[in-house]
Amino acid sequence: MKLVVISGRSGSGKTTALHALEDAGYNCVDNLPVVLLKGLMKAVMEDEVQRDINQAVCIDARAFNLRDFPEILLDLDRLGVDCQVIYLDALSPTLVKRFSETRRRHPLTNQDTDLKQAIDTEQQILGAIADLADLTIDTTLLAGQDLVEMIKTRVIEKSEAGLSLLFRSFGFKYGVPVDADYVFDIRCLPNPHWIPELRPLTGRDEEVKKYLEGEAEVQQMYHDIRNFLTTWASRFEENNRTYLTVGIGCTGGQHRSVFMAETLAEHFKPHFSSVLVRHRQLANWPKKS
């Protein structure tokens, strides 16, 4: 039996993630007080039917005694529960915009606390869970269906043991992904943006790949990142780490970071059970003028 704990700031997509797990056959409980988690799992394990069904719970900032969450995880481990903690988050301005557009009320707002303050306070309250997350997902630029797909590929369909390695390209001018375990800045490399015929293309196009493959600095950076990850990603796997997200950033997230993420992913696919690549700035490519 597997238990997935979904948490994160309001507006980050917790309900969408929980519904994705429910559609996959998980028994789901929303807004569970954290103090009831151990009792719930004891009851599930004692039930002949329920103990063979994967479980998922959603815990948000309204739950009390969140400071006890690390100890509760230890108790679940002693019970023999295979527990994974998934933390969803997005940049604060994005969360503010989502609430403003939907006209939903943030659960922590009141006559003394505005929306921005509530979102910042929520981050502090959930710190104990965020610090222990097996996987953090940045939903800043993820549409609902994109988040569902992410849950499917990284949580539901990940049946093999071993590390799930995700390379995420991005543009620094749009902010650093909040879910990256490692971030590599490659803005110092030659930029295809300044070559007119390459400017409208992306790092997936052959012309751009050929140009970057011919640059010595690009090859040196690739080898340095590859060697670093060869050493340290394996150490994560040896310590039973389930997920590792590597951010590769250039200025706009269109050329260099896309090329580097694709190239690194191809190298590591034979070495890990799950290797994925996602391009944050290409999610809606081509961009509308």
C-alpha positions as CSV (number, residue, x, y, z in Angstrom):
1,M,0.0,0.0,0.0
2,K,1.2,3.5,-0.9
3,L,0.3,6.8,0.8
4,V,0.7,10.1,-1.1
5,V,0.5,13.3,1.0
6,I,-0.4,16.3,-1.1
7,S,0.3,19.7,0.3
8,G,1.2,23.2,-0.8
9,R,0.0,26.8,-0.8
10,S,-3.6,27.6,-1.7
11,G,-4.1,28.1,-5.4
12,S,-1.1,25.9,-6.4
13,G,-3.3,23.0,-7.7
14,K,-3.7,20.6,-4.7
15,T,-7.3,19.8,-5.6
16,T,-6.3,19.0,-9.2
17,A,-3.5,16.8,-8.1
18,L,-5.8,14.9,-5.6
19,H,-8.4,14.4,-8.3
20,A,-5.7,12.9,-10.6
21,L,-4.9,10.4,-7.9
22,E,-8.6,9.7,-7.3
23,D,-9.1,9.0,-11.0
24,A,-6.1,6.5,-10.8
25,G,-7.9,4.5,-8.1
26,Y,-6.5,6.1,-5.0
27,N,-8.8,6.5,-2.0
28,C,-8.6,10.3,-1.3
29,V,-9.3,12.5,1.7
30,D,-9.2,16.2,1.4
31,N,-8.2,18.7,4.1
32,L,-7.3,16.0,6.6
33,P,-6.1,17.3,10.0
34,V,-2.5,16.1,10.3
35,V,-3.1,14.7,13.8
36,L,-5.5,12.2,12.3
37,L,-3.2,10.8,9.7
38,K,-1.6,8.1,11.8
39,G,-5.0,6.9,13.1
40,L,-6.3,6.8,9.5
41,M,-3.5,4.7,8.2
42,K,-3.8,2.3,11.2
43,A,-7.4,1.8,10.4
44,V,-6.7,1.3,6.7
45,M,-4.0,-1.3,7.3
46,E,-6.3,-3.3,9.6
47,D,-9.1,-3.4,7.0
48,E,-8.7,-6.4,4.6
49,V,-10.1,-4.5,1.6
50,Q,-8.6,-1.0,2.2
51,R,-5.1,-2.1,2.9
52,D,-4.6,-3.2,-0.7
53,I,-5.7,0.2,-2.0
54,N,-3.4,3.2,-2.4
55,Q,-4.3,6.2,-0.3
56,A,-3.9,9.9,-0.8
57,V,-4.6,12.8,1.6
58,C,-4.4,16.6,1.2
59,I,-3.1,18.7,4.0
60,D,-3.3,22.4,3.9
61,A,-2.4,25.4,6.2
62,R,-5.7,25.2,8.0
63,A,-4.6,21.9,9.7
64,F,-3.4,22.4,13.3
65,N,-0.2,20.9,14.8
66,L,1.7,21.0,11.5
67,R,4.9,21.2,13.5
68,D,4.3,17.5,14.4
69,F,4.4,16.4,10.8
70,P,8.1,15.2,10.9
71,E,7.3,12.9,13.9
72,I,4.1,11.7,12.2
73,L,6.1,10.7,9.1
74,L,8.5,8.7,11.4
75,D,5.5,6.9,13.0
76,L,4.1,6.1,9.5
77,D,7.5,4.6,8.5
78,R,7.5,2.5,11.7
79,L,4.0,1.2,10.7
80,G,5.4,0.1,7.3
81,V,3.6,2.7,5.3
82,D,5.3,3.7,1.9
83,C,4.7,7.4,2.2
84,Q,5.5,10.1,-0.4
85,V,5.1,13.8,0.2
86,I,4.3,15.9,-2.8
87,Y,4.4,19.7,-2.3
88,L,2.9,22.0,-4.9
89,D,3.8,25.7,-5.1
90,A,4.0,28.6,-7.5
91,L,5.5,32.1,-7.4
92,S,3.6,34.4,-5.0
93,P,2.5,36.9,-7.7
94,T,1.0,34.0,-9.7
95,L,-1.0,32.8,-6.6
96,V,-2.2,36.4,-6.0
97,K,-3.3,36.6,-9.7
98,R,-5.2,33.2,-9.5
99,F,-7.2,34.3,-6.5
100,S,-7.9,37.7,-8.0
101,E,-9.1,36.1,-11.3
102,T,-11.3,33.4,-9.7
103,R,-12.6,35.7,-6.9
104,R,-12.1,32.9,-4.5
105,R,-11.4,33.7,-0.8
106,H,-8.0,32.6,0.5
107,P,-8.6,30.5,3.7
108,L,-6.2,32.6,5.8
109,T,-7.5,36.1,4.8
110,N,-9.6,38.1,7.3
111,Q,-10.3,41.7,8.2
112,D,-6.7,42.1,9.4
113,T,-4.9,40.0,6.7
114,D,-4.9,40.8,3.0
115,L,-4.3,38.3,0.2
116,K,-0.6,38.9,-0.2
117,Q,0.0,38.6,3.6
118,A,-2.1,35.4,3.7
119,I,0.0,33.8,0.9
120,D,3.3,34.7,2.7
121,T,2.0,33.5,6.0
122,E,0.9,30.2,4.5
123,Q,4.4,29.6,3.2
124,Q,5.7,29.9,6.8
125,I,3.0,27.6,8.2
126,L,3.7,24.9,5.7
127,G,7.5,25.0,6.1
128,A,7.6,21.7,8.0
129,I,5.9,19.9,5.2
130,A,7.8,21.7,2.4
131,D,11.2,20.8,3.9
132,L,10.3,17.1,3.9
133,A,8.8,16.9,0.5
134,D,10.0,14.0,-1.7
135,L,8.8,16.0,-4.8
136,T,8.1,19.7,-5.2
137,I,6.2,20.7,-8.3
138,D,6.2,24.3,-9.6
139,T,2.8,25.0,-11.1
140,T,3.5,28.7,-12.0
141,L,3.2,28.0,-15.7
142,L,1.3,24.7,-15.5
143,A,-2.3,24.5,-16.8
144,G,-4.6,22.0,-15.0
145,Q,-4.1,19.3,-17.6
146,D,-0.3,19.8,-17.5
147,L,-0.4,19.2,-13.7
148,V,-2.5,16.1,-14.1
149,E,0.1,14.8,-16.6
150,M,2.9,15.6,-14.2
151,I,1.2,13.7,-11.4
152,K,0.7,10.7,-13.8
153,T,4.3,10.5,-15.0
154,R,6.1,11.3,-11.8
155,V,3.8,9.7,-9.2
156,I,1.2,7.3,-10.5
157,E,3.1,5.6,-13.3
158,K,6.4,5.5,-11.4
159,S,6.4,1.9,-10.4
160,E,10.0,1.0,-10.7
161,A,12.4,1.6,-7.8
162,G,15.1,4.2,-8.3
163,L,15.5,7.9,-9.0
164,S,13.1,9.8,-11.2
165,L,15.3,12.5,-12.8
166,L,13.6,15.6,-14.3
167,F,15.4,18.2,-16.4
168,R,13.5,21.5,-16.6
169,S,14.7,24.3,-18.9
170,F,13.6,27.8,-18.0
171,G,14.3,31.5,-18.6
172,F,15.8,33.5,-15.7
173,K,13.8,36.6,-16.7
174,Y,10.6,34.7,-15.8
175,G,11.9,33.6,-12.4
176,V,13.7,30.5,-11.1
177,P,11.5,27.3,-10.8
178,V,10.5,26.8,-7.2
179,D,10.8,23.0,-7.6
180,A,14.4,22.7,-8.7
181,D,16.8,20.8,-6.5
182,Y,19.8,22.0,-8.5
183,V,19.9,25.1,-10.8
184,F,22.6,25.6,-13.4
185,D,23.0,29.0,-14.9
186,I,24.2,28.8,-18.6
187,R,23.6,32.5,-19.5
188,C,27.4,32.8,-20.1
189,L,27.2,30.6,-23.2
190,P,26.9,31.9,-26.8
191,N,23.4,32.9,-27.5
192,P,21.6,32.0,-30.7
193,H,19.2,34.8,-30.1
194,W,21.7,37.2,-31.6
195,I,21.8,35.3,-34.9
196,P,18.8,36.5,-36.9
197,E,18.1,33.2,-38.7
198,L,18.2,31.3,-35.3
199,R,16.2,33.8,-33.2
200,P,12.7,32.5,-34.0
201,L,13.7,28.9,-33.5
202,T,14.2,26.9,-30.3
203,G,16.8,24.5,-28.8
204,R,14.9,21.6,-30.3
205,D,15.5,22.7,-33.9
206,E,18.4,21.2,-35.8
207,E,19.9,24.5,-36.8
208,V,20.2,25.6,-33.2
209,K,21.5,22.3,-32.0
210,K,24.1,22.3,-34.8
211,Y,25.2,25.8,-33.8
212,L,25.5,25.0,-30.1
213,E,27.2,21.7,-30.6
214,G,29.9,23.5,-32.5
215,E,30.7,25.9,-29.6
216,A,33.5,24.8,-27.4
217,E,32.2,26.6,-24.3
218,V,28.8,24.8,-24.7
219,Q,30.5,21.5,-24.8
220,Q,32.6,22.3,-21.8
221,M,29.6,23.3,-19.8
222,Y,27.7,20.2,-20.9
223,H,30.6,17.9,-19.7
224,D,30.9,19.8,-16.4
225,I,27.2,19.5,-15.6
226,R,27.1,15.9,-16.8
227,N,30.1,14.9,-14.6
228,F,28.6,16.7,-11.6
229,L,25.3,14.9,-11.9
230,T,26.9,11.6,-12.6
231,T,28.6,11.8,-9.2
232,W,25.8,13.3,-7.1
233,A,22.6,12.1,-8.7
234,S,23.8,8.5,-8.0
235,R,24.4,9.5,-4.3
236,F,20.9,10.7,-4.1
237,E,19.7,7.3,-5.4
238,E,21.9,5.4,-3.0
239,N,20.2,7.3,-0.2
240,N,16.7,6.2,-1.4
241,R,15.9,9.6,-2.8
242,T,12.9,9.2,-5.2
243,Y,12.9,12.4,-7.2
244,L,15.5,14.9,-8.4
245,T,14.7,18.0,-10.4
246,V,17.5,19.8,-12.3
247,G,16.8,23.3,-13.5
248,I,18.8,24.6,-16.6
249,G,18.4,28.3,-17.1
250,C,19.3,30.8,-19.8
251,T,17.9,34.3,-20.3
252,G,14.7,33.5,-22.1
253,G,14.4,29.7,-21.9
254,Q,14.2,29.3,-25.6
255,H,17.5,28.2,-27.0
256,R,20.5,27.3,-24.8
257,S,18.6,25.8,-21.8
258,V,16.3,23.8,-24.0
259,F,19.3,22.3,-25.9
260,M,21.2,21.6,-22.7
261,A,18.2,19.9,-20.9
262,E,17.5,17.7,-24.0
263,T,21.2,16.7,-24.3
264,L,21.6,15.9,-20.7
265,A,18.3,13.9,-20.6
266,E,19.5,11.8,-23.5
267,H,22.7,11.0,-21.8
268,F,21.1,9.9,-18.5
269,K,18.2,7.9,-19.9
270,P,20.2,4.6,-19.9
271,H,21.3,5.2,-16.3
272,F,18.1,5.9,-14.4
273,S,14.7,4.2,-14.3
274,S,12.9,7.5,-15.2
275,V,14.3,10.5,-17.0
276,L,12.0,13.3,-18.0
277,V,12.5,16.7,-19.7
278,R,10.2,19.6,-19.5
279,H,10.6,23.1,-21.1
280,R,8.8,25.7,-19.0
281,Q,9.0,28.6,-21.5
282,L,8.0,26.4,-24.4
283,A,4.8,25.2,-22.8
284,N,2.7,27.4,-25.1
285,W,5.2,27.7,-28.0
286,P,5.1,29.5,-30.4
287,K,4.5,32.6,-28.4
288,K,1.8,34.9,-29.5
289,S,3.1,38.2,-30.8
